[in-house]
């Protein structure tokens, strides 16, 4: 015991979450001890409704770039977008090796190939039960269950103590593929003594246990049996390989051919079947173009779009925009997922569109979560018995729910650490403290531009979307400042000009008066002239219309 105390005096381990604590998504956490940093996960978040035109949100890794000499590698828990999606963007700034299990690395390889990063990125496949040494750290991969195969928890051994990162997990005693979670190893670590546990909180508000993935297979069987004379379409998450396996099992059992549609679905299923994570009987899969060769009741279409995403295959089918599949009145559509918070409206829209086209939509009991409910989180606490509890992965109310679970499991209040992204926590057996804050938050990706759209540009986009724009063009003589032409007024998204000629005429007079006013007071600074035009026109339009369009004066000069 003395030896361990001396070791603890040697230093403290720092825990620095750079994302994943304010929302579900963009998970990334750095662990630092002296001259070593390891980074667990590197995920993206999808944009909020008010992020107009934004494709993705990736984490701010300024801290890693400033300390690049210390960064030893990315250690990835599993292959979901909110844990691997930002890697192609971040590896261009922080080029270090990536470690993960076989399917996880397979999915990462797909992403790196798209971004031409395969050659420049070192990847290493790690098996469950194996450890890797990264600087002062040793990281052991431990088998867990989740809604994607090959998910891992991580035991991070540091000189200051053992830290357990659960990753995303559930405890499934009867998984579709592979073994149940390695509860024995968690118990062994608990006996050794764990300094801190970072446990996911997604379902911390839900009582009980999460159902086994196999229960969905039984539901599919029943639906397939009851609808032998209908074509069946199933929408689910592309990454849920076990779910796709169960759909294929039911299709095969009832003699149906299967079409996989949607780019991400084709990619994931291709990778999973190459690596042996999904078994598809010969002759079951057909190309989408071959659908016409079979009767409707002989086919199943597995597709993306269970979240109502506008560009996903199911949404395009529902709105009649899909080139190869049209929804027919006798179709049965199974939505095999729950709406992610914020997507409820989009999902409801797709259900309505499908119903209008005469399809029967089934969404009850066709999904189980991949995340631990309260009893499983409590089981993890009782096995690990950490000194400190750090709830991660979720909005604040999810993490607060886990804090209450930790309290109920006997963890003292002062040992439960509620962190925010960017906080730097230093800890060892003696205690913990929040020592500083590093820059963390979202970097917006728009097309090929990364970080070039910030809050000001977004504010402009929102303003344009809500209020429209008025452009005023006038020509002044260079030296005298005389008005030679204009002002011409162009309006977009404010009013329909042809029906508002009187308003535009009045607006033109207002601008003319303000320009003449500037001339009579010998105001020659164009910046001032523009501001005066903007202010007077803005006042006029607000009084007249109670609207605030963006006003853009353009002055041209002629010698």
VEXVOLUM-481978 format. One record per residue (C-alpha): x, y, z. Coordinates in steps of 0.001 Angstrom, whole numbers, plus 524288, in hexadecimal, padded with zeros to 5 digits. Layout:
REM residues N
XYZ...
//
This chain:
REM residues 559
80000800008000080B418093C803528110E8072A7F5E58045B80BAA7EFA9804138180C7F800811E681B657F3C180DC8819507E5A48024F822827E78880B4582D1D7EC9D8125982BF77DF94807A9833897D8AA7F9A0835647D4BC7F26C831077C8A97EAF383B657C1277DDA6838BB7BB047D9BF8427A7B06E7CCDB8405C7A92C7CCED8480779C587BEC68448D798F07B36683B6779BE07AEEB841927A8A77A4F884B8A7A40279E2D8431A799F979D6983531794F67A8258353778AC37B5FB83A5B7886B7BC3E8317B7929C7CAB5833E7794E07D2768339F7A19C7E109835997A3E47E87B82F137AF087F59D835007B28A80081830DE7BB9C80D40838A57BB298122A837777AD158079982E057A8107FA0F830E47A2B47F094826AA79D917E39982A4E797507D789821B6798C57CE40822C878D107CD1E82D93783087BEE882F7477F627B6AF83946778317A98483F6677B3B79EC6842397718979ACC850787701878F89856B17778D7842185C3F76FE27897586A1877146796998667276B1F79253869C475D6979A2386315752AE7A33A85C3E75C457A61984DEB759367AD37849607657E7B2C684E48772437C0328495B776607C78A84BA2783247D13E8569E785667DE5D84FDE7876B7E6C285C0A789857EBC085622796497F086849DB78F457F717851F6784A07FE1285A4378EEE802E984DCF795A08050084584789778121A8405078E4E80B19839C5799CA7FFCC833AC792108022E824FC790B47F5D9820B2789A07E71881FD47884B7E0C28145278F397D327811AF789CF7C86880ABB791807BF6B8075D785F47BBC380AF27780A7B05E81461779687B0E0821CD772DF7B06F828F977FE87BD0F821CE783837C493820C7776967BE4682A9F76D567C7D9835D876FA07D42E82D9276DD37D664830E875F5C7D5F983F74762A67DDB583EE976F5C7E868835AA76A4E7EC258402B7607C7EF89848D376C257F3DC83E89776017FA128335776E737FC0482880778827F914819CD778417EB12814CD779F17E7FD808A7782117DB2B8010F781F87D4D67F3C37805E7D3917ED2F773197C63E7F24876EA77C90D7FFD9774477D5BA800FD76C8C7CEC47FB7D760807C4B380686761307CF628109E763CC7D6B580B9F757C57CAA280E9D74F727CAE181CA8754437D97D81E507526B7D882818DA744957CE6682343741217D79482DEE746057E41282807740087EA0E8261974D897EC648175774D727FAD78185974A3D7FDD582335753E07F6A681D4D75FA77FBB081230768257F0DD808FF76C917F1D97FD6F775B07E78A7F30E778487E68E7EF28786A57DF377E32D78BAE7D6CC7E31E797E37DF517DF987A37E7EB7C7E54F79D117F2D07F1367A2197FAC17FBA779B2780565804187A10C804BE8128A79DBD80EC481AC47A4F280BD481A3C7B3977FED0813967B0F27FAC2805907AEC37ED44803F07A8B77E5C77F7217A95F7DA117F4837A0847CED17EDB77A79D7C33F7E74F7A0A67B61E7EE2E7A21D7A93F7ED9479A9E7A35C7F8C4792F679B187FAF8786C37A7477F8D477E857B03B7ED0477F4F7BDF47EDA5785157BB0F7F83778F207C4E27F9AF79A2E7C68C7FF957A77D7D457804547AA697DC438020E7B6BE7E66980CEC7B6BF7F1D5809B57BFBD7F959815E67C3E6803978180D7CE907F8F981F5D7D6307EF4E814017D5AC7E5EE80C817CCD47DB74813EB7C5697D03180C807BF2A7C9678125D7B33C7BD0180A8D7B0587BB3F80F577A2507AD1D80D9779DEE7A812800F07A3C279CC57F86D7A7B379D367EB467AE61797977E14E7A4EC7982D7D3527AA17793B27CDE779CE479A307D6357925E797867D30C7840D7A5FC7D27D780B27B17B7CF257896C7B2967CE487982D7AB737D5847A3087B2B57E09D7A9F37BE947DC557B1D77B8A87DEBF7BF437C30F7D6407C58C7CDD47DF8C7C13D7C63F7EB4F7C6637C5237E4737D3A17D3D57E1707D3BC7D6E67EFCA7D12A7CD7A7F3A77DC037D50D7EAD07E55B7E1FF7F1187E14A7DC7E7FE9C7E40C7D7F68084C7D9C67DB16816B17DB5D7D03D81BEB7D2967C586817127C99C7C08D81EDC7BE097B34F818B27BB6F7A9DA81BEC7B07679CDD822227B4277941E8212B7A80B789A6818BD7AE9C78C7F81C857BCB377EB2821F17BDE67787A814D67BA357759980ADC7C4EF777F97FC4D7C38B7806D7F4E57B9C7781E97F6DB7AB2477BD57EB877A3AB784927E20779C4D786967E47978DCA781057D6CD78B58773657DB4178F64772C97E38C782FB775907D75D77ADE7694D7D0EE78062761387DD0F77CFE766717DCDD76EFE762F07CE7F76DD8754F77D1627720B7539A7DCE87689C759287D50375D2B74FD57C9DE76057743FC7D2E8760EA747467DA0E7543874A987CF0074AE47437F7D5D573F9C749CE7E339740F4756BB7E92273D4175E247ECAD749A6767487F85474B5D76F487F9AF757D87761C8065675B9D78098805957660678DE980B23769AB79820806F075FC97A1A5803CB76AB5798987FA48771BC79E547EE2776B627976E7E4D4774CA78A407EAD47714A78D137E923762C3791327DB09765797840A7D84D76BE477C867DE7C76093784477D5F075718781967C9E375F93772DD7CC6C75F07773637CF5A7506A77A9D7C29074DD3771417BAE675662765857BFF074E8A76C3B7BE607415176E1F7CCC073E38779127D36C736B577FAC7DF1373D52783A27EC3A7379078C9A7F51273F7E78A668036273BF3790D780FFF740CE79F438134E73F9E7A2D6811CD74DFF79B2C8050274EE27A2387FF48742FD7AF838037E7488E7AD6F7FE10756357A74F7F12E751EC7B22A7EF65747D27BCAD7F167752317B5AB7E91375C667B3C57DD91753297C1EF7DE3774E4E7C69D7DDA775C7D7BD337D2BE760337B41B7DA7C7692D7A8127D7657611F7A47A7CAA775A6979C357CBF674E337977C7BF217480D79B967BD92739C9791DB7C2EE7300B78A777CB1D73A2E78FDD7D8787367578BD77DE4D7296B78ED57EB41722CE784577F5BB722F87830B7F4D37142377ED17E6877157E772CE7EA0771DBE76A4E7EA1C7118076D6E7DBA370F41766777D7B371BDE758BF7D901721227571F7E30572C077546C7D89373645761767D2097330C769B87DDDE736BD76E8F7E5AE7426D775447F2EB7415477E647F6B074C7A780CA8054674C197861E8111A7532F77D9781C6F7579077751817AD76429779E882542769F17727F82C8275F4E77EFE8322F7596477B1D839C774D3478541833C0744167849C825C77492D77EC981B1D74098771F8819557482976EC4827E9747DA7712182836739337685681C487376575DBA8227173FEA75DF082F377384775E668287072AF676C3082D41727E07732382010728147775281BDE71A7A7758980D4271C3176B9880AB07270D75DDB8104F728007554B80DCA733DD74936805F27303273C19805207375173E347F72E73C9374C187F98E7419974F687F71D74FDE759D680064755207608C7FD0C76208767A280824769057718F800EC7713B776E180BEF779BE7724D8162478382772F88247277F6077F4982AE47848D77B52836E178CCA778B8841F77833A7752D83900777C97673D8360377C037610783F8877265768E783A91766C27654382C7376A12756DB8301E76B7075762836C475E0B75CDF82A76757A975274821F075E4A747EF82B257592274D7882B0574B4E74E2481C1974B657403A81B377508573B3582488745F9740EF81B3673BD0739288101D741DB7442380907748EE7423F802B77564174C738082D75FAB750B87FFF276B6F7594280622775DF755197FFBF782AE75E2C7F581788E27671A7F57177CFC772AA7FB5B7841677A9E7F9B17906F7848E80378795227932C80128794DB7950A808A67A18C794A7804767AFC2788A88078C7B7E17895380A547C68178AF97FC4E7CB51796597F9B87C21379D17806677C61179B50802517D44B7A0FC7F4F17D1227ACEC7FBAD7CB427AEA7803F07D7977AD877F7FC7E04F7B7B97F0837D84C7C1747FBB37D6867BF95802C37E3997C6FB80ED87DEF27CBFB8191D7E8577C751824057DF3E7BB9E823F27D60E7BB8D82C687C9CC7AEB082BAF7C2237B12B82DAF7B38A7AA1C82CA77A66879D52833CB7A78679641840727A9ED796CD8463A7B79278A4883FAE7BC5478F4D832487B7F379BEF8345B7BF807949A839517CB7F78C5B82CDA7CB2C798EB824FB7CB8979E2B82D457D6AF7922D829347DE9A7949681AE77DB1F7A2C881C277DFAA79E168222A7EC7E79486816E17EE5379FF780D757EC607A75E813A27F7AB7B0B981CB07F06C7B2A2828CD7F90B7ACFF835627F3517BA4A83C237F3387BFE4830FC7EAF47B6168329B7DFD27BBCA83BFB7D5E47B2B1843447CC9F7BBAC848397C1EA7B9B0851527B65E7C0C6850457A9627CE06856E67AAB67CF4E854EB7B9767DC6C84F9F7BE117DB118468B7C9D07E768842057D0C77E62F8364D7D9B97ECEC82B9B7E15C7E98C823A27ED7D7EB7F82FA47F6297E0E7837BA7EF837DC8E83F1E7E3667DB1D84D237DF087D6B5854CA7D3277E34285BF27CFBF7E0BA863307C30A7D909863D77B6697DD63861847A85C7D66F8659379BE37CC1085BAB798427BF9785C147906E7BAE385A1B782A17C1CF85D6F775F47B7F385E6976AE07BA098571275E1E7B34685CA9752137B698855587458A7C5628555C7449A7C6C8860D974DEB7CABE85D4C75BD17C95E867FA765FF7C799872F475C1C7B95F874837602C7B8A4879D876DF57AE418801D776707AE3D88CD976EB27ABFB88607761A47A15D87D80767C679AE48899576D6879AFF88FC175FD5795088835F75A0978A558835376453787D0891B2761EB7871388F717533477E11883BE75524774ED88B0D75E3A77512898CE7589977AB1898CA74ACC7843A8A295744F17839F8AFEA73E6E78F068B451735FF790708C2CF732CC799538C6517277079D8E8D462724D47A8388DAC671CBF7AFAA8E6B0721C47B95A8EF4E71ABE7C6F98ED68720507CADD8FB2B7241B7BE4D902F5725447B6728F80072B917AB068FB2F722A37A0BA8F0A0720E17A1C48EC4F712A7798A28E09B7128078F308D9AC71B9578BC38D6A7725C6786E88C9CE720227809C8C085729C9781268B1A572859779608A94C731DE77A0589AA273473771CE8938F73E8C76C3A8A04F7440F760628A3D573BC175C0F8A03872E12760988AC6B726EC756578AC8C71C1F74B768AD4672627752738B74B72EB2756658C1DE7251E7512C8CCCB72DE9759398C7E67396B7656C8C6F673105763008D4BD72BC37621C8DA04739A476E388D26E73DA6775AC8D83073221771AE8E5F273683776638E32774457783B58DEA673F1D7847F8EA69735E0781B38F3DD7410078C0B8EDB3749BD796458EE4B73EB5792FD8FC8F73BF5793C98FF3F74A7A7A1818F97074A9A7A585901CD73EFC7A06D90E66745127A81A90B75751857B44A907FF7497B7B4EA8FA0374E767BEDF8F3A07454C7C1F68E75574D077BB1C8DC3E745F27BA4A8D4087522C7B2848DED8758DA7A9D18E0C974CE37A6AC8D23274CBE7A3808D23375B4979A8C8DE0C759EC793668D79F74E6A792258CAEF7561278D008D18E76264783128DA8075BD177DA78CFD5752F877D268C63475E4C775488CFFD7668B76C018D29375B2D769818C4117586A767858C0DD766CD75D7D8CBC27686B756B08C81975BC8757448B92775C1175C6F8B4EE76976766FA8AD4A76236775B88ADA4762F977BFE8A9207563878AB18A8DF7545A78E408B58A74D5B79A3A8B588744A979DF88C2B973E8F7A7818C1DA7330F7AE218CE6872E887B5058CEE77216C7BE228D9C771DCE7C0058E00E7107B7CAFE8E99F70D5F
//
